[in-house]
Amino acid sequence: MGITNTEYFLLFVISYLFVGVLTPIMRKIAIATDVVDRPNSLHKSHKKPVPYLGGVAIIIGVITVSYSASLFAEFNSSTFWLATSVLGPALLLGLIGLWDDIRNLPPLPRFIAQTFAGVFTASILLITDNVGNPTGSSIFDSIITVVWIVGICNSINFFDNLDGGAAGTVAISCMALAYLALSGDQYLIAALSTVTGGATLGFLVWNKNPAKIYMGDAGALFLGVLLATLSVQFEPNTQTQIGSYLIPILLLAIPILDTTIAVLSRVRRHLSPFQGGQDHLSHRLIRAGLSRKQAAFTLWTFSAGFAAVALLISSINIAIESYAVTGAALLWVLMFVVFFRTKDS
């Protein structure tokens, strides 16, 4: 799928417009079918029911634009199956999320379903030999891939707790990954990341504060497994092995930080990690005095900062890379300590 920069830009614009137009249609469908998020628990901060199905618009947009584009860019059976190895499992997770949005599944069965789907996704990648940066051990490769996909899938789902917060952060991660993949001539990953970034920003138009629609679990799980799969397939061009492993983590550093803090906070208070709560980064920022809009912008800024470090690592010499890796790791740990010490709820 070797396409020009202009064509990548067109992919971005088309997916942005497609989802931007489709989202309000899905909003009307959600209202008509009563698929809404009601503020019926303490951890929910919105005052009125907000329609779901924004994630369905994202799913339709990404899949439609991706397969349509492949018809015009060196389409062959190999390209089709490579794209399907990424989009197929993501669609499966999205459908599980949609079922949850409609039926409101309990946390544990939902997590089990996500885990099985994550293992299925990882199995496809391993069987088709589409995992970047292998450790040299098939056992370690399998374990790392499964843990990464299940973990990121759930991190994006956990992170979707603030108007525009998750959508903006995912878009930043996707565009940074698209740039890195394009620089490394990994055209399929670059194209899918570009489409996903455009689609997510198209949805963000309607999801920014005050949100008119939510992506729901359908969108969060779809985007989570898509980002996890693309990032684990990506082969970074770095001077050191640690740098190559760190780049995917940097691209998703803020959702990972959010999930880590929320889960450990609940464990510390002897609560189930699966239950909702007011212990995410967004809630802590708001309790610190920021508005919901300011909290979302702060999360986007943090994400952009870590993404910038990922871009830096891929383009500097080994000496500077070591400093950048160390600095990024220390910053993440510092943020963890600062946020974890704030009030849980």
Buried (B, 14 or more C-beta within 10 A) or exposed (E): BEBEEEBBEBBBEBBBBBBBEBBBEBBEBBBEEEBBBEEEEEBBBBEEBBBBBBBBBBBBBBBBBBBEBBEEBEBEEEBEEBBBBBBBBBBBBBBBBBBBBBEEBEEEEBBEBBBEBBBBBBBBBBEEEBBBBBEEEEEEBBEBBBEBBBBBBBBBBBBBBBBBBBBBBBBBBBBBBBBBBBBBEBBBBBBBBBBBBBBBBBBBBBBBBEBBBBBBBBBBBBBBBBBBBBBBBBBBBBBEEBBBBBBBBBBBBBBBBBBBBBBBBBEEEEBEBBEBBBBBBBBBBBBEEBEBBBBBBBBBEBBBBBBBBBBBBBEBEEEEBBEBBEEBBEBBEEBBEEBBEBEBE
